[in-house]
């Protein structure tokens, strides 16, 4: 059994399910456990809950007429968006930024092997997309743009309204991986609506193993899976009815908590940033203003400026009862330079020195009091061990 960490600061990787979510799911397990494709009473009850969850999710996101496809999480939603769109079209050009999540960048690389031209749009040293470069590349044969709404590693939030306007003006489809943004910031989909949007429940205290792809009505996708034709023919397999309901309960709870929650998280984050700024050897990364309210990202180094390993710091903090990460949770197991930090202009050594702190509603100001001292002791330890 894994002991509970003293201080859990890895909300961008996963969040603990909220108590109301677990309670609602337990109730749904008792009444909607059947296969929603079955025509008997138990199956119809499950089907009714699934469709109600679909409608409520679209309404919560302010996109009432969206087609909602439930998936196993953000990775599958991103894969369905890219493979579904591109394999339904003649190969053309696909645009994405240099700081996309591996679920997007790896899918794009596979599509390049299938005849698609892959063009990477640069970002500045804060991680913000170069809008002039994007506009330049929104010419034929560009057919799809995929840009994450918020970056998991450095916390930067993209100007999605401006991005969506450029793509609409050029008649190019836009997909956004909004996994890190949904539940944290208002998305303003009336003004910034992409053609496809990916989300994942475990980033906002919903259950793990459920996400969704929202897409505009009538958009043609080619399903990557074969089977019984569930989810409008786009995702074969018996639908996870109770998980879908849990996703909706979690997002509804976050909507009730906002905007007070975001303001509270930003206040805690800023207080922590001020205290960490006094620790020798820490350098902040990402945008100062356009960033997730619960997110801090750092580079670790000696007072003299020599980079220190982010993964080693994660392990050292773990021994002290603090849970953090050294980058995207889906790639932090590899001791390689972070592609995101390299894209922001950092050296390979610096790109191995990243650390991410992401807060959640379970965190209080008192919880964070020991962190600067703990982090300072870790830097001293790593500097002494470094060759």
N, C-alpha and C positions, 0 to 999 in steps of 0.2 A: 504494500500500500504506500502511495506517495504522500508524504506529509504536505499539508497546505503551506504554501509559501507565506512568509511573514508579510511580504509586500508584493502584490501581483500588478505589474506594470507592463503587461503585454496584451493589451486590449485589441491591438491591430492584428494579432494572430488569432485570438479567440477570446470570447467573454463567457463568464459563467451564466447559465440560463437563469433568467429572473424567476422568482418564486411564482408570480401569477401565470407565467408561461407553463411551468411544470404542472401547476394545478389544472390549468385548462386542458393540457394535453392528457393528463390522467383521466379527466372527465370524458374527453373525446375517445380515448382508448376503450372506454366502457360502452360507448354508444355507436361509434363509427369505425369499428375494427374490420369490417368486411371489405371485399373487393368492390370498388366502385363501378366496375363493369358488369357486376351481377345484377340481374333483374328482379331479385326477390327483395323483400322489405329491408333486410340488413344492408344489402348492396346499395339500394336506393338512398338509404340514410347516409352512407359514406359518400355517395355521388353528390348528394345535396350539400354536404359540408365542404367537399372539394370545390364545387362551383361557387359557393358562397365565399370561400377563402380567396378564390381567384378574383372575384368582383371586388371584394374588400381591399385586396392588395392594390389593385389598379386605382381604386378611389383614394387610398391613403397616399399614394404617390402622385396624385393629381393628374392621372392619365386614364380617365374613365373608359375610353374606348380601346385601350391597349389590348392586344392579345397577350395573355400570360401563359408561359410555359414553365411549369415547375421542374427543377433540375436537382441534382445532388449537391449543388453549391455553385460558387463563383467560377471555378475552373470549367465545369461542364457548360455553364451558361455562356462563358466567353468562347469556348470551342464551338458550341452550337451557333453562335452569332457569326463567327468568322468562316467556319467551314460551311455552315448553312447558306450564307449569302454567296460566298465565292464559288462554291461548287454548283450553284444554281445559275451562274452567269458564265459568259465567255471570259477567259483569263484577261485581266487588265492590270491596273496598278493598285496596290494596297498601301496606304499611308498609316504609319503609327509613329509615336515618339520613341526616343531612345531610352525612356524610363518606364516602359510598360511592364506589367506583371508577367512572369514567365508563362502564365496560362494564355496570354495574348501573343507574346513574342515567339514562343515555341510553335504555336499554331500558324503564325505568319511565316515562319521559316519552312514549315511543312508545305504551305501553299506556294512558296517560291519554288519548291521542287516540282510542283504541279503546273508550272507555267506562269504564275503570277509574278509581276515585277514588285519587289518590296522596296519601298522608299522610307527612310527614317527621317523624321522631322526633328531638328535639333531643339534643345532647351537651353535656357540661360543658366547661370551659376546658382540660381535658386530653384531650378526645376520647372520653370514656366515655359510653356511652348512658344516657339518663335512663330507668331501669327503671320508675319510677312512671308516666311518660308512656306507655311501651310498654304497660304493663298496662292503662292507661286505654283505649287504642285497640284492645286485643284483644277487641273486641266485634263482633257482626255490623254491617256486612257485610264485615269484614276476613277475607280468605281466604288471604293469603300475606304473610310477613315476610321481608325480605332484609337481613341484617346481616353485614358483613365481619368475619371473625374477628380480623384485625389490619389496621391502617391503614398503607398504604405510605408515606404522607407524614410522619406524626408518630410512627409506631411503636407507637401505643396498641393493646393487646390487650384485646378485649372480654370481659366475664364471661359466656362462652357457656353455661356450665352453668345460670346463673340465667335467661338469655334462653330457653334451650331448655325449661326447666321451666315458665316462664310460657306459652310457646306451646303446649306439650303440654296444659297445664291448660285452655287456652281452645279446644283442638281446631283450632288454626290451623297451617298448614304453615309450616315454617321452612327457608329457604335461607341458606347461609353461603358467601360468597366467602372461601375459605381459602387463596388463592394465596400470600399473604405469610406465612402461619403454618405450612403443611406443610413439614416438613424443618427448621424452626427451633425449634419448641416442641412439647411433647406435647399432643395434642388431646383426649385422654381421651374418645373417642367413646362409650364405654360409659355415661358420665354426661351428656355434652353433645351427643349425636348429633342433628344437624339432620335434616330429611327429604331435603335435597339439599345437596351439598357440591362446590364447584369447586376444582380444583387446576391447576397449570401446572409443567411439568418444569424450565423454564429458570431458575426461582427457586432450585432446590436442586442445581445443577450437572448437570442432565440436558440433553437436546437441546432446542433451540428448535423450535417448531412442533407440540408435542404437549402435551395436557392431558387432563383427564377430568372428567366429572360423575358423582358417585356419588349414587344415590337409593335410597330404601327400596323393597323389592319391592312390586309391585302398584300403585305410584303412576302414575296416568295422565298422560301428557304428549302434547301434539300436536306432531308433528315440524314444524319450520319449513322443512324441505327435502324436495324430491321426488327420487326416484331409485330405486336398486336395493334399498332396504330394509335396508341394513347397520346394524350396531349396534342390533339389536332394533327396527329400523324408525325409529330416532330420528335417525340421521345417515347420509344417503346418501353413497356414494362409497367407492372402494376403501380399505380400512383401511391406515394407516401402520404395518405390523407391527413393523418394526425400531425406529421411534421409540417405539412403545409399550413395547417391551422395554427400550429405553434409559431411559425414565422409571422403570421398575420397578427397574432396576439402580441408578440414581441415588438413589432413595428408600431402597432397602435399604442402600446405603452410608451415607447420612445416619443411618439407624437404628443402624448399627454404631458410628458416631462419637458418638452421643448417649448420655448427657447431657453428656459431657465437652466436646463441641464448644460447646454453648450456654454452659457455664460459662466456657470460654476466651474466647469472643466477648464475653460480658458483662464479663469482667475487663478485656479490652483496651478495650472501650467506656468503662468507668468511668474507667480511667486517662486515656484521651483526653479525656473530659468534664472531668476535674479540671484538665488542662492548658489546655484551651480556656476554662475559666471564668476564667482569668487574662488572657485577651485582651480588651482594651477593645472594646465594641461588639457582643458576642455575647450572645444571650438564648436559652435552651433552651425548646423546646416539647414538648408531649406529656406523657404520664404518666411519673412518676419510677419507679414500681414495675411497674405493669402495662404493660410495653412489650417489644418484641422484643429479644432479647439482643444483636443485632448492629447496632442502629439508634440513630443520633443525629439529632436535627432541631434546627435553629437559626433564629433571625431575625438578620439582619445590619443593623447600624446604626452610626452614628458614636458616639463617646463621649458626645455630647450627646443621643443618642436619635433622630436623624433616620434613617429607614429607608433602606437601600441595596438596589439591585436584585439579586435572587437569580440571575437569568439572566446578568447581567453578571459576577457572581462565578463562575459555572460556567465561563464563557468564560475569565476571567482565571486561574482555577486550572488549566484545561486547558492554557493556554500555559506553565504551570509544571510540567506533567506529572502533574497530579492529576485523576482522573475522579470527579466527583460529579454530583448533580442538584439541580434547584430545585423538586422536587415529584414527583408521579406521572409516570413516564416516558411515559405515554400522553397527557399534557396539558401537559408542560413546554415544548413548542414555542410555546406561546401566551403573550404578555406580558400576562396578565390576572391579577387577584387570585385567589389560590388559594381555591376554594370551601371547602376543608377549614379553612384558617386563618380565613376569615370566620366559619365555623360555630363556631369556638372562641372567637370574640369579638374577633379582631384587626381593626384598621382596614384599609381597602383598601390603603393604602400599606404597612403591615406585611405584608399578605397577598401582596405582591409581593416580599418580602424573605426568603422561606424558602430554606433550604439543607438538603439531606439527605445524610448520610454513612452508608453501610451497608457493613459489613465482611464478610469471608468467610474461609474456612480458609487462604487463601493469604497473609493478612496477619499480620505479626509486630509485636511491640512496636517493634523497630528501624525497621521501615517507617514507623511513625507519628511518629517523632521529629521530622522536619522540618515536619510539618503545621501546628502552631500558628504558627510563624514565617511560613510561606507564607500562611496565612490572614490574619494580621495585616498583611502587606504588601499583600494584596489589598484589605483594608478601607481602608487608607491611600490606595491608588490610586483606589478608587471614590469615596472622599470628596473627593479632589482634583478628580475629573472631574464630580462632581455639580453641577448648577446652584445 
